[in-house]
Amino acid sequence: MSSNIYGGDEVNALVLDLGTHSCKAGYAGDDTPKAVFPSVVGIHSDAGSNGMEVDGTSARRLSVGFQALSAKQLGMEVMSPFGPDDLYGDWDLVEAAYNHALRDRLGVRPEEFALMLAEPTHNSRASRERLIELVFETFQAPAMFVAKSAMLSAFATARQTALVVDTGYRATTAAAVQDGYVLQKTVTRTPLAGQLLNHAAQAVADAKYTPLRPRFSFKRQEVKSGEFQVASLDVAGVTNSFRLYHTEQVASDMKEGVCRASETRFFDAEGVNPVPTVVYELPDGQELYLGPERFRMAELFFQPAAFIGHFPGLALPPDVRSVPEAVVDAVNKCDVDLRKDMYSGAVLTGGTSLIPGLKERLEKELSELSPPAAKVKMVAATNNLERRFSTWIGGSILSSLGSFQQLWMSKKEYAEHGTPLVNRKCP
């Protein structure tokens, strides 16, 4: 083995996938991540708060993980490490999330493990170079590799060439992968994703009932056998961002419980689409009776301009493309001789793709938009965990392959060539 290359048959590697919704971490070769926790970080402005110290001039103390974010915290802001372009924006928060994953949840010393990092498919050169610096300078890892989410999702489904449609939290991203490489010119994104549906669910609840109440703002007390009374709790001192984060958790649970994608185009005209009503119970015991609203939420993915008006307070850019249009756009950016393979090898992944009926509806819409000669076939893992964690699973598979071990970027190579080497080592 060359002294300049980090490799060999046995490499202890960890896989980290910091997504816009949650951070996944675990050991290479495992089927599922050992640790999953929210990507958002709690920021304490006062010096006396419990939290994690961060080096630097900033007096911020950071709290990461379910435990830190679940209990009522006074004066704690909740922020995402991602900027408005869904690329890493606040590097202190990125470091805090990785630190929590490695030291607190996995209980490992990062200087003893090679790190496989998943990055946003549309990541910029500057952002990935900053990531390399963080890994080698702060965590002192002996080696690392950074791979694009779309490529890892393709690997998770045992494909080296595929059209990956990742319906995540902040955006739906479509990208063509050829022979294990993401074709960067094909990456197409639309803001129609899980966060929009959470806000839509909240708008539905707010219109049918009083505004959604986060779980920390009330207490249910049993007054008689089987009868409960809701008592409001004092929430003075709770920041707006903390309240919004917890309110969205309630809306997200509601969305996951009732949201469905219609088999065909959904029309709101009376009697055209009779929809059975379902009852959804909110955490404070209030019941919501939901009919057409269940389908209107998912219809935002297919007819955004026509349905956004049903959700007061929600807005979308005027030129927003539906999810099928974004997927077709990604295919059209491929070379002509590749397009047929992309239509027949589409992979649907991401947590929001678990909405019942979404895969079938998307396949149907793509068939209508694609050229007559194209045969559209969309595959998606039947196992919910595989679909939610496909990027992490792809990283686990790739970093445990014997043929991959010579591809790690070592700390010695970083010391010799600096951060720009990553663009050659990890294309």
Secondary structure by P-SEA (a helix, b strand, c coil): cccccccccccbbbbbbbcccbbbbbbcccccccbbbbcbbbbbcccccccccccccccbbbbbcccccccccccbbbbbccccccccccaaaaaaaaaaacccccccccccbbbbbbccccccaaaaaaaaaaaccccccccbbbbbaaaaaaaaacccccbbbbbcccbbbbbbbcccccccccbbbbcccaaaaaaaaaaaaaaacccccccccbbbbbccccbbbbbbcccccccaaaaaaaaaaaaaaaaaabbbbbcccccccccccbbbbbbbbccccbbbbbcaaaaaaaccccccccccccccccccccccccaaaaaaaaaaaccccaaaaaaabbbbbcccccccaaaaaaaaaaaaaccccbbbbbbbbccaaaaaaaaaaaaaaaaaccccccccccaaaaaaccccccccccc
